[in-house]
């Protein structure tokens, strides 16, 4: 199969699977991560097919929407890629990306490393910060019926993976528990450069948020 064929088929597959998904984890999220991945990959020596497939399939069945089951996504992706007769080597690499891309509270040691994973992980993390990251955070918070902010509930910066997955804290806590940590977790030079600007935007948003919350503006 031509590389362009498998990419177009994967795009169609992902669009169908994510039809009706929560707004922060829908096709448009995938499309943004895909575009970010291509942007970052321009400055790296990598297997572009693995990057493209990894970006397109990285959230095909996010565990947050499958009772925390982290095996669903890799299984769905593997079945699709095998059906399309993608090489075993490529399939295994894409599955490793899906299994290792997640933040998971930031305390879990990543078990696999490759430049392709670095690229897709950076692209995914870029979509979690900046203006879109802010919008996604509050969209998901509303989806889970979480409060905006509780001044009496401090962020938990030492959560285990399970505590992170099961947290019901207000959305603003998520900035300190994940979003503001991502800038320093970028893998590539391009990712770090873009993240720096998006990080500054989040800091200015928080300053404005607190000023309005306290009736100062």
Steps between C-alpha positions, in 0.01 A plus 500: 500500500620850415585718800244760392231229489555382856499857629174587322341175622620569856354851492163361388515230770581747778233748390242222513614362837507842667169623361315659794805493731551753781615830351854490635566147373321503167620490138606864512736421790649220292533729199683765705739241645557364149587847369723574800678167446573583136628843602738357760608211275637748244794559735560136596633186334211258537271242342223730379246220448536394863462862609187548288335175613600559862348848496179385331447200728638626832154571647291248308357372830620723785489309830314794663195400297542125549488466879875555524582197283831579324490186283204605284680761289799282408269206420276709271801652324675165456189335355456782249866508391516122466184506290667754272808274476740754648841346574543336842792730580295813434198363688709422808662845496163677471361292788799595716425866429136457606602314817761755607370839387281579801600732787359263769564748778858559391641245746493184286828401339468475121585145390573576134701767322523607136520827309160423347347472849678821602345683204143377550519545877615860459224565246238355735632702794498820296126452451460483879648847560449854370159633395372166371635321807305736724184447294545121508558497876179685578305307237601170662433643846147587390462156343587350842291759691803636686521842660709780351702579813496441876745722692481257792611199296871514421642318195650158575849502352592152623220286361551138410387385156175367649433820696556701183260284299230517768532867593179705521671828590392835346635575155737771617692244707575313176715792386741438789470122498575468126474791257764728651739203530498413130736774378792337682405151380531571128734269310593694185645845439196597291263378767681695770494820296127485429420391855682799652264747333189297582615469861527879530146533368370265772683698768337824381160328493542383860603847616186644339283218638612559860460877467142456380429232763614735777305796359810697410411550133 
